[in-house]
Amino acid sequence: MTQAAAPEGAALPYRINDADNHFIEPEDLFVRYIDPKWREKVVEFVTDADGNRVELYACKPSKLAASLESAPRTEAELDTLARSTSVAKAEEGAPRPGDGGARAPGMFLNRLNPYRKRNLAERRALLQEFKRQESAWGDRDGRLALMDEQGIHAALMFPGHVLGLEFEFQDDVDAIYANARAYNRWIQQEVGYAAEDRLFLPAYLSLADPELAVKELERVLKDGARVILLMAGHAHGGRANPRGGRSIADPIYDPVWARIDESGARVATHLGATDYGKYGADLSENPEHTLRDFGGLQWALFWGDRPAMDTVASAIMHNLFGRFPNLRICLSEQGCVWLPYILRKLDHAFMLGRESRFGRLERRPREIFREHFVVAPFPEENVPRVVAEVGIEPIVFGSDFPHAEGLAFPADYAAAQLAGLPDDQVKSIMRDNLARFLELPA
């Protein structure tokens, strides 16, 4: 592995635990690991007549037109990105979130954009360094070495394309499970679910079919999965209602939650493609729009905050933790600005005596949240303001590396975004809270 780009600021006196990092999966993993009988439903990449790599879901082009995360590959891409990363708001024709294609860590940030204060030649040199570093992004040993250079002890490592399975295959439950099994097999055989107790790749689980969900859950737990990844927001509606949904705390899923609760495995959700755009039909928006097509209203309402709030609200208000008290859930790359608002709303409903549909709440929702959830803010959100409302315990650091919306230099976050918090609270966010969540040694 090549030497990583030098960090911007001073190193922390302890190593970071990162709740939102990304391991770049090989584009052929589904083809290699899917059950042969489901081969016609596989996720795969092909080269079209124009030489472009196209992602296919059961032979149909991706609705998101996404491609694998990568550093700039050509000299032309280096030059284009070196110019476009110098501005906080992308110029016309420049890359933007949701477009797919070549990316550079930090290029969509504002205050923490690592290219902003560099001249064109310096930006180009930094991009070249990330290009050389890319081989470590999806290699177990290389990634552990890169984490050492970045001052990261342990990290939740999220995928890219498995997060879109329930969106792309909304009407094909068998395809969801066939490709999820392939993804989980790839982790188990080529990386490991918890390599050296540092590299935590969550096993993906869909709730679209409760019986298949329990079966896959049992398999991944047997293979050593420590974290289970679920789609954020409402669950898939199932074979009979694929365009609908259910609360994740609906008792129909109790066999799944009971097994997770018993095992001690942790649960994570992550920003990803959902069908929430369908609600745009009620607001004069196109319900068929996907992420890259979202206008401002759709982006604000349907992309990150709404699924995160639905996850928290349904789990708490439908009494999931009253039935399964050992559950712990991490919300990654879904921000935190919505958190004080939703907790105030849930507390208010509780104080008014509004009942849960499934059981009875014995404590204020805010208290339940603090015991059962941790949340990774977006890199440039005002964390001290949220801490003042909800406390320090639920907040964990997430770099989103190596994504263009993420931190190029994760250790810089403490000084840049947590200034003014006491040192012990900074350490809690940067290390201790996620260590507790993952049950890592002190």
C-alpha positions in Angstrom: 0.0 0.0 0.0 1.2 3.5 -0.8 1.7 6.2 1.9 -1.5 8.0 2.7 -1.9 11.7 2.3 -0.4 13.5 5.3 -3.0 14.7 7.8 -3.8 18.3 8.0 -3.7 18.8 11.7 -2.1 17.5 14.9 -2.7 13.8 15.8 -5.1 13.0 18.7 -3.6 11.5 21.8 -5.8 8.4 21.3 -7.0 6.4 18.3 -10.4 7.2 16.8 -13.4 4.8 16.5 -15.3 5.7 13.3 -19.0 4.9 13.0 -19.3 5.8 9.3 -16.5 4.6 7.0 -16.7 2.8 3.7 -15.1 -0.4 2.3 -15.2 -0.4 -1.5 -16.5 -3.7 -2.6 -15.4 -5.4 -5.9 -17.8 -5.0 -8.7 -18.0 -8.7 -9.4 -18.8 -9.9 -5.9 -22.5 -10.6 -6.7 -21.6 -12.6 -9.8 -19.1 -14.7 -7.9 -21.1 -15.4 -4.8 -24.8 -15.6 -5.9 -26.5 -19.0 -5.8 -26.4 -20.3 -9.4 -30.2 -20.8 -9.5 -30.6 -17.0 -9.1 -28.0 -16.0 -11.7 -30.6 -14.2 -13.8 -31.3 -11.9 -10.9 -27.7 -10.9 -10.2 -26.3 -7.4 -9.7 -23.5 -6.9 -12.2 -21.4 -4.4 -14.1 -21.1 -4.5 -17.8 -19.4 -2.3 -20.4 -21.8 -0.6 -22.8 -21.3 0.2 -26.5 -19.7 3.6 -25.5 -17.2 2.0 -23.2 -19.0 3.0 -20.0 -19.4 0.7 -17.0 -23.1 0.2 -16.4 -24.7 -1.4 -13.3 -27.4 -3.9 -14.0 -30.0 -5.3 -11.6 -31.4 -8.5 -13.1 -30.3 -7.2 -16.5 -32.1 -3.8 -16.0 -30.0 -0.6 -15.6 -29.8 0.9 -12.1 -32.4 3.5 -11.4 -29.7 5.5 -9.7 -27.2 5.3 -12.5 -24.6 4.7 -9.9 -21.1 3.4 -10.3 -18.5 2.2 -7.8 -16.8 4.8 -5.7 -13.3 5.5 -7.1 -10.5 8.0 -7.0 -9.8 9.9 -10.3 -8.4 7.4 -12.7 -7.1 9.5 -15.7 -5.1 12.6 -16.1 -8.2 14.4 -17.5 -10.2 13.4 -14.4 -7.4 14.8 -12.2 -7.5 18.1 -14.0 -11.3 18.3 -13.9 -11.5 17.5 -10.2 -8.6 19.8 -9.3 -10.6 22.7 -10.7 -14.1 21.7 -9.4 -13.0 21.0 -5.8 -12.0 24.6 -5.3 -15.5 25.8 -4.9 -18.1 25.0 -2.2 -21.0 24.9 -4.7 -20.3 22.9 -7.8 -20.1 24.9 -11.1 -22.3 23.9 -14.0 -21.0 20.6 -15.4 -18.9 19.8 -12.4 -19.5 16.6 -10.4 -22.3 16.7 -7.8 -23.7 14.4 -5.1 -25.6 11.5 -6.7 -23.9 11.6 -10.0 -21.7 8.6 -9.5 -18.3 8.4 -11.2 -14.9 9.4 -10.0 -14.7 11.1 -6.7 -12.2 12.6 -4.3 -12.5 12.5 -0.5 -13.8 15.8 0.9 -14.6 17.5 -2.4 -18.2 18.2 -1.5 -17.4 19.7 1.9 -17.3 23.4 2.6 -15.4 24.3 5.8 -13.5 21.0 5.9 -12.8 20.9 2.1 -9.1 19.9 1.9 -8.7 21.5 -1.5 -10.1 24.9 -0.8 -7.0 26.6 0.4 -4.6 24.9 -2.0 -3.6 26.2 -5.4 -4.3 24.1 -8.5 -1.0 22.3 -8.5 -1.4 21.4 -4.8 -4.9 20.2 -5.3 -3.8 18.0 -8.2 -1.0 16.6 -6.1 -3.4 15.7 -3.3 -5.8 14.1 -5.8 -2.9 12.1 -7.2 -2.1 10.9 -3.7 -5.7 9.6 -3.2 -5.5 7.9 -6.6 -2.4 6.0 -5.4 -4.1 5.2 -2.1 -7.2 3.7 -3.7 -6.0 0.1 -3.7 -6.3 0.1 0.1 -10.0 1.2 0.1 -11.2 -2.3 -0.6 -8.4 -4.5 0.6 -8.5 -5.9 4.2 -4.9 -5.7 5.1 -4.3 -2.5 3.1 -7.3 -0.9 4.8 -6.1 -1.8 8.3 -2.7 -0.2 7.5 -4.4 2.9 6.2 -6.5 3.1 9.4 -3.3 3.0 11.3 -2.0 6.0 9.3 -5.2 7.9 9.9 -5.2 7.2 13.6 -8.3 5.0 13.5 -8.6 2.0 15.8 -11.9 0.5 14.7 -14.5 1.4 12.1 -17.9 0.4 10.9 -17.3 -0.1 7.2 -20.4 0.3 5.0 -20.9 -0.9 1.4 -22.2 0.9 -1.6 -24.4 -1.2 -3.8 -26.1 -3.5 -1.4 -27.7 -0.4 0.2 -29.8 -0.1 -3.0 -31.1 -3.7 -3.2 -34.5 -3.0 -1.7 -35.0 0.1 -3.9 -33.7 -1.5 -7.2 -35.5 -4.8 -6.5 -38.6 -3.4 -4.8 -40.9 -5.8 -6.7 -38.6 -8.8 -6.5 -38.1 -10.1 -3.0 -36.2 -13.2 -4.2 -33.7 -11.0 -5.9 -33.2 -9.0 -2.7 -32.3 -12.0 -0.7 -30.3 -13.7 -3.4 -28.0 -10.7 -3.8 -27.9 -10.0 0.0 -26.7 -13.5 0.6 -24.0 -13.1 -2.1 -22.8 -9.9 -0.4 -22.7 -11.5 3.0 -20.8 -14.5 1.7 -18.3 -12.2 0.2 -17.7 -10.5 3.5 -17.3 -13.8 5.4 -15.0 -15.4 2.9 -12.8 -12.5 1.7 -12.8 -9.8 4.5 -14.4 -11.1 7.7 -17.2 -9.5 9.7 -14.9 -8.1 12.4 -11.3 -8.4 11.1 -8.9 -8.0 14.1 -11.8 -6.6 16.1 -11.2 -3.4 14.1 -12.8 -3.7 10.7 -16.5 -4.2 11.2 -18.5 -4.9 8.0 -22.2 -5.3 8.8 -24.1 -8.2 7.3 -27.0 -7.0 5.2 -30.5 -8.1 6.2 -33.8 -7.3 4.5 -37.1 -7.5 6.4 -39.1 -8.0 3.2 -39.8 -11.7 4.1 -39.6 -12.4 7.8 -39.0 -16.1 7.4 -36.1 -15.6 4.9 -34.8 -12.8 7.2 -34.5 -15.2 10.2 -32.9 -17.8 8.0 -30.3 -15.4 6.7 -29.8 -13.9 10.2 -29.0 -17.3 11.7 -26.5 -18.0 8.9 -24.6 -14.7 9.3 -24.5 -14.9 13.1 -23.1 -18.4 12.8 -20.4 -17.0 10.5 -19.4 -14.4 13.0 -21.4 -11.3 12.1 -21.3 -8.7 14.9 -23.4 -5.9 13.2 -26.6 -6.3 11.2 -27.3 -3.7 8.5 -31.0 -2.7 7.9 -32.5 -0.3 5.5 -33.4 3.0 7.2 -37.0 4.2 7.5 -39.9 1.9 7.0 -39.4 -1.8 6.2 -40.2 -3.2 2.8 -43.9 -4.0 2.5 -43.4 -7.7 1.5 -44.4 -9.7 -1.5 -48.1 -8.8 -1.2 -47.4 -5.1 -0.8 -44.0 -4.2 -2.3 -44.9 -0.5 -2.8 -46.0 -0.2 0.8 -44.2 -0.6 4.1 -44.3 -1.6 7.7 -42.8 -0.2 10.9 -39.6 -2.0 11.7 -41.1 -2.6 15.2 -44.2 -4.4 13.8 -44.6 -7.7 15.8 -44.4 -9.5 12.5 -40.6 -9.0 12.8 -40.3 -10.1 16.4 -38.6 -13.4 15.5 -35.9 -11.4 13.8 -35.5 -9.0 16.7 -35.6 -11.7 19.3 -32.6 -13.5 17.7 -30.6 -10.2 17.4 -31.5 -9.4 21.0 -30.4 -12.9 22.2 -27.2 -12.8 20.2 -26.0 -9.4 21.3 -25.3 -8.3 17.8 -25.6 -4.6 17.0 -27.8 -3.1 14.4 -26.9 -0.3 12.0 -28.7 1.8 9.4 -27.1 4.0 6.8 -28.1 6.6 4.3 -29.2 4.8 1.1 -31.7 4.6 -1.6 -35.3 4.3 -0.4 -38.7 4.7 -2.0 -39.5 7.8 0.0 -39.6 9.8 -3.2 -43.1 8.3 -3.7 -44.4 10.8 -1.2 -43.6 13.6 -3.6 -46.8 12.9 -5.5 -48.6 14.7 -2.6 -46.5 17.8 -3.0 -46.5 18.4 -6.8 -43.2 16.5 -7.2 -42.5 13.6 -9.5 -42.7 10.4 -7.4 -40.5 8.5 -9.8 -37.5 10.7 -9.2 -34.5 9.1 -7.6 -31.6 10.6 -5.7 -29.8 12.2 -8.6 -33.0 13.8 -9.9 -34.2 15.2 -6.6 -34.9 18.9 -6.5 -34.5 20.9 -3.3 -37.8 20.0 -1.7 -37.4 16.3 -2.4 -33.8 16.3 -1.2 -34.7 18.1 2.0 -37.8 15.9 2.8 -37.0 12.4 1.5 -33.3 11.8 1.4 -31.8 11.5 4.9 -33.7 13.0 7.8 -37.1 11.5 7.1 -36.0 7.8 7.1 -33.8 8.4 10.1 -36.6 10.0 12.1 -39.0 7.2 11.0 -36.5 4.6 12.3 -36.2 6.3 15.7 -39.8 7.1 16.1 -41.2 3.7 15.1 -38.7 1.8 17.1 -39.4 3.8 20.3 -43.1 4.5 19.9 -43.9 1.0 18.8 -42.2 -0.3 22.0 -39.4 -2.3 20.2 -37.1 -1.9 23.2 -39.7 -2.8 25.7 -39.9 -6.2 24.0 -36.2 -6.5 23.3 -34.1 -4.6 25.8 -30.7 -5.6 24.6 -31.0 -4.0 21.1 -28.6 -1.2 20.2 -28.9 0.7 16.9 -26.4 3.0 15.2 -27.6 5.6 12.7 -24.8 6.3 10.3 -24.5 9.0 7.7 -28.0 10.4 8.4 -27.0 13.5 10.2 -28.2 14.7 13.6 -29.9 18.1 13.1 -33.2 16.4 13.2 -32.5 14.7 16.5 -33.5 17.4 19.0 -36.8 18.0 17.1 -37.9 14.4 16.9 -37.1 13.7 20.6 -39.1 16.7 21.7 -42.0 15.5 19.5 -41.9 12.0 20.9 -41.6 13.2 24.5 -44.6 15.5 23.9 -46.7 12.6 22.6 -45.7 10.5 25.6 -46.5 13.3 28.1 -49.9 13.7 26.5 -50.6 10.0 27.2 -50.6 8.9 23.5 -50.3 5.2 23.6 -48.1 2.8 21.6 -49.8 0.5 19.2 -47.6 -2.4 20.3 -47.3 -2.4 24.1 -46.8 0.4 26.6 -43.9 2.8 27.1 -42.7 2.9 30.6 -40.2 5.8 30.2 -39.9 9.0 28.2 -38.8 8.5 24.6 -35.7 10.6 25.2 -34.5 8.3 27.9 -35.1 5.2 25.7 -33.2 6.9 22.8 -30.2 7.6 25.0 -30.0 4.0 26.0 -30.5 2.3 22.7 -29.2 4.6 19.9 -26.0 6.2 18.8 -25.9 8.7 15.9 -23.1 9.8 13.6 -23.4 13.5 12.6 -22.6 14.7 9.1 -19.0 16.1 9.1 -20.0 19.8 9.0 -23.0 19.8 11.4 -23.1 21.8 14.6 -22.6 19.0 17.1 -22.2 21.1 20.3 -25.8 22.4 19.7 -27.1 18.9 19.4 -25.1 17.7 22.5 -26.7 20.5 24.5 -30.1 19.1 23.7 -29.6 15.3 23.8 -26.4 14.7 25.8 -23.0 13.3 24.8 -23.7 9.6 25.1 -25.6 9.1 21.8 -23.1 11.0 19.6 -20.4 9.1 17.7 -17.8 10.2 15.2 -18.2 9.3 11.5 -15.8 10.3 8.8 -17.7 9.0 5.7 -14.2 8.3 4.2 -13.4 8.0 1.3 -16.6 9.5 -0.1 -16.7 13.0 -1.6 -19.0 14.1 1.2 -16.7 12.8 3.8 -13.5 13.8 5.6 -10.2 13.5 3.8 -8.4 13.6 7.1 -10.6 12.1 9.8 -8.5 13.2 12.8 -9.0 16.9 11.9 -12.7 16.7 12.9 -12.1 17.0 16.6 -10.4 20.4 16.4 -12.5 21.7 13.5 -16.0 20.7 14.7 -15.8 19.9 18.4 -13.9 23.0 19.6 -15.4 24.3 22.8 -16.5 20.9 24.2 -14.6 19.6 27.2 -11.8 17.2 26.3 -13.6 14.3 27.9 -16.6 14.9 25.8 -14.5 15.2 22.6 -12.9 11.8 23.5 -16.4 10.3 24.1 -17.5 11.3 20.6 -14.2 10.4 18.9 -13.6 7.1 20.7 -15.5 6.0 23.8 -19.2 6.0 22.7 -18.6 3.8 19.7 -16.3 1.5 21.7 -19.2 1.0 24.2 -21.6 0.4 21.3 -19.3 -2.2 19.7 -18.3 -3.6 23.1 -14.6 -3.0 22.4 -12.0 -3.4 25.1 -11.1 -0.2 26.9 
